[in-house]
């Protein structure tokens, strides 16, 4: 196995970190063992209708339907026994469904990030075998013979001694001549 960051060959697949750059290799060996995917990510994408959130929403609708719709309906129709039963079924049924949802059902599966949905993971160029679409263009160079200096008044004026670098001995000689 090779380190995806620095490319160094690892002595065994059981190493936890790359010996050159320190990249954690535990997850990478798990990805290789599972054919390029992580089982945890596949579980994130699964959606189930029977989730805690859906159960609580259903219990709320149950409560509203039986207590606030059916009980008044039976009261208006003048069937008091059914009005009382629908109120009891609405209150206790909604409470039982809510408790069942909280205690038994699993939380709703989280959404996969948008960049992971229906898109294969990018393959590094060193493993792809051919040049990928995301690679940089080839290097472009300009031969020295084609270069020409800019024309115009961009040059600085001649500043005397600062125009050319002097050696230490020349400066010393000039200083000695000034002293004489």
N, C-alpha and C positions, 0 to 999 in steps of 0.2 A: 504494500500500500504506500502511496505517496501522499505527502502533506499537500492539501489544496492551496495553501497560502504560499509556501516557499518552495515546494516541489521536491523536498528531500525525501529519499526513500527511507521508510521506517523498517526497523529490524524485525518487528512482529506486529500483528494486528491487535495485540492486547495492550498496546501502549495507550496511556490516557492523555498524554500531551506530546506534541512534536518536540524532538530533542533540539531542534535548531531555533524555531520561532516561538514555541510554547503554545501553539493553537490546541485547544481541547479536541482530542480525536475520538472521544467516546461516542458522540452523536454521529460523527462521520462514519464510524464503523457500523453503527446501527442502521444508518441510511443505506450503506452498501449491502448489509445483510438482508434488508427488506426490499431490495430491488429498486432503490432510488426514491423511496417514499418513507415517511414516518407514520406508523399506525395511529399515533395520537392525532395527527392532522386529519386522517381519514375519519376518525370518530367525531371530530369537530364538525365536519360537513354533513353528517347524518342528522336528519330531522325526524322527529317522531311526533305524531299527533297527540299522543298521551304524555304530555309534559305537565310539570307543576303549574306553569303559567296558564296553560289551556284549561286545566282542571279548576283553577280558581276563577277564571272567567266564566266557565260553565256553571259553577256554583252560584255566581252572582246573577246570571241569567235565570237560573232555576228559581232563585229567591224572588226576583222581580216578577217572573211570569206567574208563579202560584200565589204569591202574597198580594201583589199589587194589580194583577189583571184578573186571575181566576176567582179569587175570593170576592172582590166587588161584583164580578159578573154573576156569581151564584147568589149573591145578596140581592141584586137587582131583579133576578128571575124569581126570587123568593123561595129558594131552596137553601134553608139555613144550615142543614147538616153538611151539604157539599161545600158551602162557604167556609165553615169551620174546619173541615177536613183539608181543604186546599190551603188554608192558612197554616195549619200544623205541618202539612207536607212541605210547604214552601220554606218555613223557618227551619224545621229539623232536617229536611232533605238537603237544603243548601248548606247547613252547618256540617252535616256528615260528609258531603262531597268536598267541602273545603278542607276538613280535617284529613280525609283520605288523600287529597292532592298534596297537602303539606307533608304528610308522614310517609307516603308510599311512592308517589311519582317522582321521577328524576327531574332536575332542572332542564329547561330548554337548551338544546345544543346551540353553541355560539356560532355566529356566522364566520365563515372563512374570510380573511381579508380579500379585497377585490383583486389584488395582484396575484392571488393564488387560485382564483376560480377559473377553471377551464384553460389555464395557461401552464404549459410544462415549465419546470424550473430551468433557468439558463444553464447551459453546459459551458464550463470554462474552455477557452480556446486550446489549452494544452491537452484536453481530453477529447475534443471534438473530432480531431482527425483532419478536418478541413477548416478553412478560414470562415469565421462566423460573420454574420451581417453586422454585428455590433463592434467590429474591430476598427481601429483607427486607419485612415488612408495611408498608403505607403509614403515614406519620407521623401520630401521634395527638396532638391538642392539647386543652387545657382552657382555655376562655375565662376571662379575668380576673374577669368578673362572677360566675362560678360558684365562685370561690375564697373560702373563709372561714378565718379564723384559728382555730387550735386553742384549745379552751376548757380551763380548769383552772388549776392553780398552776404552770405551766411557766415563767411570766415571772420574770425576775430582780428582786430588790428594787431600789428606787431607791438609787443609789449617789452621789447628790449631783452633783458636777461632772462625773463620768464619764458621767452619763446623757445629756447633750446635748453635742455638740461645741461648744467655745467658739472664738471668733476670737482671733487673736494680740493685737489691740488691747485686748480685754476682759481677757485675762490680765495684760497690762502695766498696765492701769489698776488692777486689783485689787492687784497687787504695789506700785504706787506709793502706794495708799491705806494699805496695811499699814505701809509705811515711815514715814508721817506720824504 
